[in-house]
Amino acid sequence: MELLYVKNQTQGQSQSQKLKLTAEMRESLALLQMPLAELQKRVEEAVMENPVLEYDDDNQPEDSMFSDCVLADDGESYQDEKTALEIAKMLSLDGCTFGACQTFYGEEENFDSYAALSAEDTFTDYLLSQLGEMKIDRTTERVCRYIIQDLDKKGYLGSSAEELSRRFGLPVEKINGAVKIIQKMQPPGVGAANITECLLLQLGEYAKCDTAFVKEIIKKYLGLLSENKIQVIANRLGISIQAAKKMCDFIRGLNPIPSRGFRTDRSGGYIIPEAVICKDGQGGFFIQGNEKALPHLHIGKFYQKLLHEENDRDTFVYLRDKIQRAAFLIKELSNRKSTVVLVLEKIVALQKAYFEHGASRLKPMSIAEVADQLHLHPSTVSRAISGKYIVCSSGTISIRSLFTSKIRARGKEDCFSSVQIKQIIRSLIEHENKSVPLSDQNITRSLQEKGINISRRTVAKYRNEIEIPAAEKRKIYK
């Protein structure tokens, strides 16, 4: 800590304190904040750079860097193709239970609870595998391969036929032929230029619904459909509202994003859970750390012995520096683990109802509250949860998602978290009269009756966050 004295314009003196971080302190903070996937790379780089660092014999890194990874999506919970039950089954642990899933545990003595969380083929891989089964000339195959790898994340064309024609020096007709080959692949709609073409391509899968009216709605009235203006569409087509609704419901059943359900990116899309939160069979929970995510390190005995026997000063200084760096890394990796586990233990203690019953029981909890109870600085807790994930009965979730704001109920001591309020909003909408759906103002009044005083704007914000459209878009015409 250094003291700075600064003269002001009146020639007086003021005293302020400024924390001066050393290089080691900065490295320690960086290691604490790193998610496991990033920390793996950091450890591998350290072992390559520092000859005195060695892996423990029984803890060598696996060939695949991401052998125990889960693919991250855009949200906070990662259960795209596996239900919580399946995740629990995959994460079998001796003595661990996840409610109804307990029959799956303890069946294999040496089962690795993280080994099943592996990366899957990408959307691109899936398309290329289909291409490999086709009998086409080499030039067309080369163009198709490029187009597949050039698709955007939704599965739409990344370049126009004209751009591809100039790139390959081929006629536009040849390029269009390659595009048509891709458009015949699964899933339907892949390789479209836009959402209109994507939906039209899918009509071939449903011959009985391939009517002129359906095509006309797709070509001309998608905007009105997105606004749920069925009456307007019916008027413009000159058909009954019942017929228009049936066609619009069919179009809504099509897939506007062909890549949905697939991994679309190899880079930056991996997370590695820090721990699994397990029931201990006595009504409590315990934390099973991901021990195999990071190889254990030690300082090679050969170099330790060499340091004591070395007479050349330059060699001695070099070895001493490398050993000190290695010892620092080993110590800070241990400190990181201890801090993360300490924070997780406090979270589990505060959120036992959540781990027992799910999101509807998530209590309001702040970083400052956890930090105060652990006698840590809030920035330390923030770093300890940053970018980190755990596996529990709710799936693979971000630790930070468990921290929610506090909203006190009027006239009551109980507080609601933002997650609980979203659950209430969802429930109100699920039970509404779809012919006269609840407006945000009506939802606000219903919440006020429960003692929850939030504004209509906040209701709209929460509704959007749980991806529920506004009332006019939820209306069902009878």
VENKAPE-V964559 format. One line per field, one symbol per residue. ss: DSSP state (a for helix, b for strand, c for the rest). A space follows every 50 residues. Layout:
BEGIN
ss: ???
END
This chain:
BEGIN
ss: cbbbbbbcccccbbbbbbccccaaaaaaaaaaaccaaaaaaaaaaaaaac ccbbbcaaaccccccccccbbcccccbccccccaaaaaaaccccccbcaa aaaacccccccccccccccccbaaaaaaaaaacccccaaaaaaaaaaaaa ccccccccccaaaaaaaacccaaaaaaaaaaaacccccccccccaaaaaa aaaaacaaaccaaaaaaaaacaaaaacccaaaaaaaacccaaaaaaaaaa aaccccccccccbccccccbbcccbbbbbcccccbbbbbcaaacccbbbc aaaaaaaaacccaaaaaaaaaaaaaaaaaaaaaaaaaaaaaaaaaaaaaa caaaaaacaaacccbcaaaaaaaacccaaaaaaaacccbbbbccbbbbaa aacbcbbbccccccbbbaaaaaaaaaaaaacccaaacccaaaaaaaaaac cccccaaaaaaaaaacccccaaaacccc
END
